[in-house]
Amino acid sequence: MPHPMWVRVRDPQTKHEFDRLETDPAVVSGRFERVKQKAYPPAAVPRPPKHYKKLAGLSASRESAPSEPETTEATEKEKPNG
């Protein structure tokens, strides 16, 4: 008897996509929708999930803040004696 395969499904409420066994009751009952059957054919092992973030309230800019503040070199007067 062949083992059940992993299929790509989507949760209609969250839109997250992930793999579930084809025999999973949520897949069989239609709670999760099967998607992208050509791109994600049934597989022997599960694939990484794809989670969708809600973008409301987030900045549209992709620029990130600098990880370290800019440093300037000390002048001769500011250098400690040593």
N, C-alpha and C positions, 0 to 999 in steps of 0.2 A: 504494500500500500504506500503510495507516495506521500511525502510530508506536505502539510499545508504551506503555501507560498505567501510571501509578504507582498501586499499590494498597496499602492499609493492612494490615500484617501484625504478628504478635506472635511473639517468640522464646519458646517454651515454657519454656526454662530460666530466663531472666532476667525474663520478663514485660514486657520493653521493647516498645513499639509504635513502628513506623516505617514509612516507605513504601519499597517496592521495586518495580522494574519487573515487570509481570505475566509477562514472559518469563524472569525470573531463575530459574536452575536450583533454587535453594533454595525458591522459591515453587512452582514446578511439581512438585517432588518431595514437597512437603508438610513440609519441614523447618521452615518458618515457616507459621503458621496465618493465614489471612485472617480479619480481624475487622471488626466495625462497618461492614458494607458500605453500610448506609443512611446512617450518619453521615459516612462517608468513602467516597464513590463514587470510581471510578477518575478520576484527574486527569492533566492534561498536565504538571504540575510537582510535585515532591515537597513534602510538608508537613513542618513541624517534628516531630521525634520526641518521644515521651513516655517518660521513663525513670523507673523505680520504684526508690526508695531502700529499702534494708533498714532498718527502724526499730528493730531490737533494740539496746538500750543507749542510745538517745537519750532525752532528757528529754521529757516529755509537755507541758511548758510552752511556749507560743509567745512568751513574753516574752523580749526580748533585753536584754543588758546595755547600759547607757547608753554612747553612743559617746564622750562627753566627761565627765570628772569634774565634779561640781558645784563651782562656785566661789563663794566668799563674799567680800563686799567687806571690804577692810581697814579697821580702825578708825583713828582719828586717830593713835594711838600707833604703829601698825604701818606707816603710810605713810612711804615714804622722803622725806627732805627734798630739795627740788629745785626 
